[in-house]
């Protein structure tokens, strides 16, 4: 039981780091948007690369924020029935949700995202716009990375549900 708890906490630390990275990237996104607005409306200058960087940063924030949101319970959830059920039933639902939905879905997106990224890398894919960003594979690579971490958080959530099922104590999620 202690080993499961240690593994769960280790995975949760990874999620905390992802949350910090996502929040830092969000600050960079805000600065980039501010720069683009000032350059466009004050100096009448437009940078395609800087505009593309906006959606690259937004994608990274979103993709790295997903595992963190799941870990912290910040995801959308309908608790009309769930919150009224006993902890053991909640644990069973959480475990089944992870095993049947989250883990297989995360694995599939990770698996197919690797080919997606590899193809972009091999083709040397870059922006089609003049002055756009090169190395499009970097942002496409965020997809399998994100879903790998989402898979790990799913394991952590599953371990937490198993602990709640095995325990007589009230373990907080």
HELIX and SHEET records of a PDB file:
HELIX    1   1 UNK A    2  UNK A   41  1                                  40    
HELIX    2   2 UNK A   48  UNK A   72  1                                  25    
HELIX    3   3 UNK A   82  UNK A   84  5                                   3    
HELIX    4   4 UNK A   87  UNK A   96  1                                  10    
HELIX    5   5 UNK A   97  UNK A  102  3                                   6    
HELIX    6   6 UNK A  103  UNK A  123  1                                  21    
HELIX    7   7 UNK A  136  UNK A  166  1                                  31    
END                                                                             
